[in-house]
Amino acid sequence: MAPLLRIEHLGVEFRTDERIVRAVDDVSLVIPRGKTVGIVGESGSGKSVTALSIMRLIPSPPGRIVGGSITFYEADGARVELLSLPEEDMRRYRGNRMGMIFQEPMTSLNPVFRCGDQVVEVLRLHRGMSRQEARERTVQLFREVQLPRPEVVLDQYPHQLSGGQKQRVMIAMAMACNPDLLIADEPTTALDVTVQAAILELIQQLQRSHQMSVLFITHDLGVVAEIADEVVVMYKGRIVEHGSALDIFENPQHPYTKGLLACRPRLDVRMRVLPTVRDFMDESTDGTIVERDHADIEIVVRERAIPEAERAERLAQLRENPILLRVEDLRVHFPIRTGLFSRASGWVKAVDGVSFEVRRGETLGLVGESGCGKTTTGRAILRLIEPTSGRIVFDGHDVTSLSRSELKALRRHMQIIFQDPYSSLNPRLTVGSAIMEVLKVHERFSSDAERREFIEDLLVKVGLEPQHYHNYPHEFSGGQRQRICIARALALEPALLICDESVSALDVSVQAQVLNLLVQLREELGLTYIFISHDLSVVKFISDRIAVMHAGRIVELQDADELYRSPQQEYTRQLIGAIPSPTIESIRHRLHAA
């Protein structure tokens, strides 16, 4: 295939106070004209830095490109070396010939400007259109990316749109000038599976209709299987494997690639613990990677599979356990206030008549799209949000009728792990201080020395080190911060733990480690979980039963395996159908259809 862009021996480094970090190290790849190349790897692998280098958006300082070349090929065969272009000439390529969709649309869209105006600005800057021409073209773009009521969205602000709609605005902005290359940097990471499926399909449609090239960046090989022609696997700034999508999935060569493929929860097998990258490779102190003996994906999965009889025995035992939590006709309604005096003109029924029971030692999964009411349900159980009506009975106590002091005492036995570990930890407190605060508030132990000893033991239990007691949140990776949040939640030895999207922002390999930890702690400590997520494959791995929520109601509730084998509701079937399916057959079918 004729190349559109060629990267050769690219190097990028970032200078910190302590050292120089080589983020991209001798990377070479070709993006063919009219094809989609997927770059896969964990956070810190260098994939996003590679994309930013193409656009020459590396922040300097502290970053700088230290070698290599990036060549753009014009239609007539002329070659343009992007790294040596003057900044004024580079602007004609950036946004005009090359568009970029960033990972988080809310931070990429200006909150004080209307969505339409932000696209209009691009068109006027790069295409010299009048304001009226640019507005008309923006409406066409919004229609092309399938935004509902594009004329209305034109004058709306980003906060008035859903996550999927904001991402479509970003795609429209990137497509405004009909670029030859579209760079999509984790464009579906935080989206529901149904919205993710729609965005992937939209990018494919745009790629075919405009005959453009796409560089698609993600940490999830399952997503790459849905869209890429070629796959590049990056690890610690280097490319460790490169081949066609079919070759990568059918016959992966590098142990890191095998690990990424294996650690995603599977729908066809229930496993005791998920495989991780470390099951397939070891790394020496000098960075040399050694493949573990017999590190075959199917063998590893088969060794960890739970037999049907063992699964049936667990479910039978759970049915004999006492009910720990009973939720009866729970409703949480929020007023819509309008007018000068902010009178309630209507109600948003976030949770509208939810009832379920959870037995001691059980894990109940709550799944559904954003806005279905699952997070509101979890917070209402703890009365972090006050219920409008209904009853919540925990271990014989009616939570809805407790006084503030009684509720404080009961909350020791009911804890929550939030979605974003960084925002739920105080950046000014060390890890030890954050957990110490919890123990002091609830008057656990008689001295700080006893508390500290308990905290250090707790850090070891969640896979950290005792010396981490003195570190601050910013000194940890995302997975380590989530382990800190788990340790803080466990500090009071609760009976019930509500996990609210607690792994959704993590790389699939780190996600597997945290899920394994939660399973281990459930068995060791006899914990009961309510596991809230939009990712059905993750929920299936950890849950005994699953409740599917839609528009504030539970539309289906049954055994986790049975739900996947025989979903009763059309909505459930749509959620399951939207899960990425990285099978050899599905990849062959997609490539053949293309």
N, C-alpha and C positions, 0 to 999 in steps of 0.2 A: 504494500500500500504506500502511496505517496505520503511523505510526512507533512504535517502542518507545523509541528514544533519539535525541536530536538534539544534535549538537555545533555550536556557532556561534562563529566567529572566535576559536578557542582559541589562546592563546599560553602557552608554557612556556619558561623560561630557567634556565640554570645559571650560577652565579657561581664563577669560579676566581680564583686569585691574580692572573692576568694580564689576564683579560677576562671579559665576559659572553657566554655562548653561547646563542643563540636556537635551542633544540632543536625547538620546534613554533611555526610562524609563520602565524597567521591560518587555521587549519584549520576547515573546516565540512563536516559530512557527516551523513547520516541512516541509522540502522540500522532497516529495516522489521521489523515484527512477523512472526516465523516465517520469516525469510530469512537467508541467509549472505552477509556482506559480507567480502571479502578485502582486506587492506591489504598492498601489495607495495612493497618498496624495499630498498636496500642498508643495511648497518649505518650508523647515524648519520642515517638519513633522518627519524627522528622517529616511526616507527610504534609502537614499544614504549612510548615516552613518552606518546603519545596514549592507549594502552590503560591505562597506569598512572594517567593523569589521570582517566579515567572512574571508576576505583576509589578515587581520591584517595590513591594510594600513592606519590606523588612525594616522594622524601626531601628534607626541608627542615631545615637547609640541606644542600646548596648549591642545590637546585632550588626553584622556586616557579611557580605558575600566575599569569600576569600579565594575564589578560584573557579574555573570552569567557564562554560559558555551556554547561552540559551538562544537558539536560533529560530526565528519565525520565517516560514516559507510562504512567500506570496504566490498567488495563483499562476503567475507567469514564470515561476521558478526562481525569482529573485530572493536572496537571503538577507535577512535583517538581524543583526546581532543586538538583542534587546539590552544586554548588560552595558553596552557602550553607547547607547543612544543618549543624547542630551534629554534632560527632564521634559522640556517642551515637546520634543518629538515623541517621547514615551507616552505622553498623555493622549496622543492620537491612537495609540494601540490599547492603552488601558481604558476600559469602559466602552471603547468603540469597536475594536477588533477582538478584544478579549473581555468577557464579562465574568463576574464572580458572585456566587451565592454563598453568603457566610452562614456559619453554624447557628447562631442565635439571632433571629430576625429582629427581636425587640431591641437589642443593643446596636444593631446595624441601621435601623430606621430612626430618624430623628423624631423624638416624641412630641416636639412642639410644631411640627409641620404636618400638613395633611398628606395622606399617602399619595394622592395624585400629583401634588406639587413636587414631591421628591423625584418622581419619574419625569415630570415635565422639565425639571432642572437638567436632567441628564440629556434629554433630547435637544434642549436649547443650546447646551454647552457643546455637544458633539456634532449635532446635525444642523445647527443654525436655524431651527424652526421658530416661527412666531409663537406667541403664547397660545393662541387659538389652535394652530396646527398641532402643537405639542399636546394640548388637552385632548384633541380628537384622536391622536395616535395612542395616547395613554389609555383611553377607553377601549380602543381596539386591542391593546396589549392585555388589559384586564379581562377582556372577553376571551382572548386566546388562552390565558392561563386559567380559565374557567372559574373566575371569581363571580359569586352571585351579585346581581344588581351592580354592574361595574360603574354606572353613572353615580350611584350612591357612595360606593367605596371611594371614588375619586375625591370626595370631600370629607371623608372620615379620617380620624387620627388613628395611629397604630394601636393604641390601647382599646379601641372600640372593635378590634378584629380578634378572631380566634388565632391560635398558634399556626394552624394550617393556612389560614387566610393571609396572615402576615408573611409566611414563607412564599406564598404565591405572588405577593406584591414584590418581594425580593427577586423572584424569578423574572417577573415582568420588567423590573429595573435592569437586571442583567441582560435581558433579551432586547432591550429598547433599541439598540443600534444594530441588530442582526449580526452578532459577533460570529467570527469563525471558530472561536474556542470558548466554551462555557466551562468554568471551573466551579464545581459544587463541593464545598467544604463541609462535610457532615450535615447535609441539609435536612436530614430526617431523624436525627438522633433523639430529640426530645418529643417527637410526635407519636400519637396513637398509631397502632398498626394499620387501621383503616385509612387514616390520613397519610401515613407513610406510603402505603400502597398507591394512593391516588397521586402523590407527588412524584413517585418513581415512574408511574405511567405517563404523567404529564411531561417529565423530562425526556422520556423516550419518544413521545409524540413530537415534541419540539425538535429533538435531534434529527428525527427522520424528515420532518417537513422542511427544516431549514438546512439540511445536509451539513450540520456543523459537527465539530469534534467536542467531546465531553471528557473532562478529567474529573472523575468522581471519587471523593475522599471519604473514607469511613473506617470505623474500627470493627465493623460487623461483616464477616464474609458472607453471611446469609443475605444481606442487602446487595452486596456486589454480585451475587449469583443472579439477581433479578435484572441487572442492567448492563454489566460490563462485557465487552468483547475480549479485552485483555486485562490481566490482573498483575499488579506489582505489589509484592509483600515487603514492607520495610520494618526493620528492627534496629533500634539505637542508631538512627541516622544513615543506615546502609540498606541497599536492596539485597534481600537474601534469596528471593525467588521471583521469577518473571516468566509468564507464559500465557497461553490462551485460557479463558475462563474454564473451558472443558478440561484442559490438562491439569490445571491447578486443583480442581475438585476431584477429578478422576484418579490422578496419580501425583499427589503432593510429594515433593522431594525433601524439602527442608523441615527439620523437626519443629521449628517455630510455626510454620504453616499448618502442620498437622495439629499442633496444640490449639491454634485459633479455630480450626475446623471442629475440633472435638469438644471445646468447652461451652459451646452454645447448647442450652437444654434441648433435648430431642423430644419430639411428640410421639415417636413410635416405641420408645423404651423408657421405663421408669428406673432411675438409677439411685443408688444409695448416696453417692457423692458424685459431683461432676468432675470430669477430667479437667486438668489445668495445663498450662504450657509446661510447667515443671515436670509433668508426667512424661514428657517427650524429649526433654533436653536438660543438660546441665551446662553451667557456664563457669569457667575458671576465672580466677582473679584478673588474668590478663585479657579477658573478654572472649577467649576461645570457646566456641559452642561445640558440645559433644552430644550426639544423639544417644538416647538411652537404648539399651538392647531390647529388641522386639517391641519397639514403640509403634505398634500398628493401631490405628484408630478403632477399628471394629473389635479388635481383641480387648483393648482397654475398656471400651463401652460394654462389651459382653461380660467382662469380669465384674463390673459394678452393677449390672442389672439386677433388679429385685424380682424374684420368682413370683408368679401369680399367687401361689399358696401363701407365701409370706406376707404379701400385700393384703390378701383377704383376712389373714389372721390379725394384722394391725387394725384394720377397720372394725373387725368384730370386737376387739378389745376396747377400742374407743367408744363403741356404742354402749359398753357397760360402765363407762366412766360417768361421774356426776356432771350435771350442767354447771359450767362456771359462769357463763354470760348468757342472759336472755334479753333480746331486744324486741319490744312489742309495739307495733304500729308507730314507729318513730317518724316524726315530721320536723323538718327544719325549713322554715319559710323566711325569706328576706324581703323587706319592703322595698318597693320602687318609689322613690320620693321625687316629686316634681313640684314646680311652682315656687313662688316667692317664699312660702312658709314651709316648704319641703314636706308637704302632706303625702301620705302613702296613697298613690294612685293605682297600685296593683302589688302583686306578690310574685317573687321568684320561688317556686317550690323545688328547692335544691334536693331535699329528701322528702318523699311523699308517701308515707305508709310502709316503712321497711320493717320486716320482722324476721328474726332468725335466732338460732341457738348455737352456742359453741361449747363443746364438752372439754373438760380438763385434759390437757395434753394434745389437743387437736389443733390442726392448722386450717383455718378457713380462708380461702382466697376471695378477695373482692375485686372483680375486674369490670372494665368498661371504658368507654372513651372519656376524654376530658369533658367535664361538665355533667357527668352522669350522677354525681352525688356521692361517690365512694369515699373521697377524702373528707367531705363534710360529715358523713356517717361515722368515720373513725374518730374525728375530733369531737363529735357530739357525745360519743360513748364516754369520753373522758371529761365531758362538759367544758372543753376548751372553747366550744361553741354551744350556746344554750339551746336545747331543743324547744321547738314550738309546742309539741305535745308528744305523748307516748310515754312508755316506761322503759328504763334500762336497769336491769337487775343483775348485779355482779356479786357472786358468792353470797347470795342471800340478802344483799343490801340494795335498796332502791336508790340508785344513784341520783335520779331526778329530784328526790325530795330531801337530799342531804344539805345541811348548812355548810357554810364555807369551811369552818374548822373540821367538820366531819369529812368533807370532801378531800381536804388536804391529807388527812390521815389515810383515807382509802386509796388515794393516788399512789401511795407507796407501792401498792400491789398492782397498779395499772400504769404502764409506761408506754412511751411512743418514740419511734425512731423516724425522724423527718427525712424528706427527700434530699435536701441539699445540706450535707454535713458542714460545709464551710459557714453557711449563714446561721446554722443552729449552734455554732460554737463561738464563744466570746473571744475575739482575736487578741484581747489584752490579757487573757488568763492562760496560764500553762495548762497542759492536760491534767496534771495532778490537782491544780487549784479548781478546775472546772468540776471534777468529780468530787473533790473534798467539799465543795459548796453544797452539793446534793446531800452528802452524808450529814453535814452539820444542820441543814434545814430540818431534816427528819430525825435528828438527834440519835444517829447510829454511832455506836462505840463511845467510850468514855474519854478518849484522848486523841490528839492529832497523830501521835505516833502509831496508835492502833489503826487509825483510819488510813494512814500512809501505807502501812504494811498490807492492808486489805486492798488498796488501790493498785499497788505494784503486782499483787497476785492476780488481780482482775485484768490488768494489762497483758499479762502472760497468757491468761485464759483466752483472750480474743486475738492472740497472735502477734502481740507487740512485745517490747522489751521493758524491763523495770526502769531503765534509765530514761525512757520516753516521758516519765513523770515530769521532767523539767522542760520539755519542749513546748513550743507554741504551735497552734493549728497550721500556720502557713508553712511550717517546716516538714509537713507530711504530704504524701500523695493523696489523691481522692479516696482510694480504697482504704488507706490507713486512717484517714479522717472518719470514714464511716465506721471503722472498727472502734474508734474512740467514742463515737456516739452510741454504739452498741454497749460498750463498757459502762458509759454513764447511765444508760437505761437499766443495766443489770445491777448497778451498785446497790439498789434497794431490794434486790432479790424479788422481783415482781412475779406474780402468777400469770399475768396477761401482758403480752407485748404486741403493740400495734405497729406494724412496719408500713409506713406510708411512702410508697415509691422509693424504697430505701436502696435500690440497686439500679434504678433506671438511668442515672447519669454516669454510670461506670462503664469502662471498657468491658467487653465480654469476658476476657480472661480474669480481670479483677472481680467482675460480677460473680463468676463461678466460685472464686475463693470466698467471697462474703456469703454467698448462698450455702456453701459447704459449712462455713462457720455457724450459720444460723441453725442448720440441721443438727450439727454436733451439739450445740448448746441446748437445743430442744430435748435431745435424748439425755444429756447429762443432768440437766436441771429440771426436767419435767415441765418445760415452758408451754404455754398456750399462745398461739399466734393468730392475729388477724393480719393477713398479708395483702396489702393494697397495691395494685399495679395495673398498667394498661397492656403489659406484655404477657400474653396468655401462655407462651411456652415456659416462661419463668414461673408463673403461678402454678402451672401443672406440675412442675418438678417438686415444689415444696409443699403443695396443699393436699389435704385429705379430701376436702370438699370445696367446691367453687360456687360462689354466688355471682351471677352476671347481672350488672346494674345498667339500666337505661332510663334516662329522663326521670331520675329520682326514685325509681322503683326496682325491685329485684324481679327480673323477668324469668330467671331460671336458676335453680339451685339443686345440684346433685353431686354424686361422687366424681372426683376429678377425672379419673380415667374414663368413666362412663360418659361424662359430658363431651369429651373429645371423640369417643366412639360413636355416640348417638345423640347429638344436640337436638333438643326439642323445638327450639325457637329459631326463626329465620335470622334474627339479630345475632344470636350466638354463632350460627353457621357463617354469617358474614365476617365476624371477628376471627374465626378460625381460618377462613379462606384467605384472609389478608395477611396471615403470618408468612414471612419469607420462607420459601421452600428450596433450600440449596441441595437438591438432588441432581444426580447426573441426568436423569430423564427430563426434569424440568428445564435444565440448562440446554440440553439438546433440542428440546421442543421450541424454546425461545429463539435460539440461534437459527433453527430451520425456518421458523416463521418470519424472521427478519430477512 
